[in-house]
């Protein structure tokens, strides 16, 4: 199996980013066709595997900050979602929101999030879901807003 893997890498190449193969089809990784014109892409298991890796990376980056570590799990998950969506650099620009979270002023933190350009960009359902989780520390309100069971 190791030899097969090495041969496939040698013949297919290896790319972290999507590229067009010799026929113009979108491909990624080691010859993995992901072009919707060919009805190709990731399986459900692969998408969840990648998502779980991304969540773990977001959590690891955020655990370096004391304001993150003092939060309950639901509020941590809001910050993980924000990190996942916009990256650490952009999240750190939310200085007022993070300061309010650090002090335990969740309503104020929520207000800062809702006033942001980010909230306008992602739309009211997602912004309100995040804001409600910051305020309440629960998923109940956000699940209702999104129709999630």
Long-range contacts (C-beta under 8 A, 24 or more apart in sequence): 54-84, 55-80, 55-84, 58-83, 58-84, 61-88, 62-88, 66-102, 67-98, 67-99, 67-101, 67-102, 70-102, 71-101, 72-137, 74-133, 74-136, 74-137, 74-138, 74-139, 75-101, 75-106, 75-133, 75-134, 75-137, 77-133, 78-130, 78-133, 78-134, 81-130, 82-118, 82-130, 85-122, 86-118, 90-118, 94-118, 101-134, 106-134, 106-135, 106-137, 107-135, 109-134, 110-134, 110-135
